[in-house]
Amino acid sequence: MRSRLEGNGLYESSRMIMPEHREAWLAQCEQQERRGKPVLDEQEYQRIGEVLADSYNRSSTIDLVLFNPFYDEPLSGVVVGLNSSRREVKLMLDEEFRWISLAEIISVNE
């Protein structure tokens, strides 16, 4: 009987956790992986604006990297609309449109 209580015995393997505690623990682990938005300087903002305008004028494909607190989201498409009052860009992806806020863009490549 003593061998069951030690190591990986009966009582060792019968531990349980309540579903609410598991969810709270997973949420806490996820929040620890959260990161802050990088700060871009004025030259980078100007370069992003120039590349977006160039893609709009030439209908050329560009690669964007959007900020997400947990990962960077790469997108590739053509700028088909600019809305300066709402500070958004309309990007044509594979047969669908998506409005993207300029505040979400952290880098752009032609």
Buried (B, 14 or more C-beta within 10 A) or exposed (E): EEEEEEEEEEEEEEEEEEEEEEEEEEEEEEEEEEEEEEEBEEEBEEBBBEBBEEBBEEEEEBEBBBBEEEEEEEBEBBBEEBEEEEEBBBBBEEEEEEEBEBEBBBBBEE
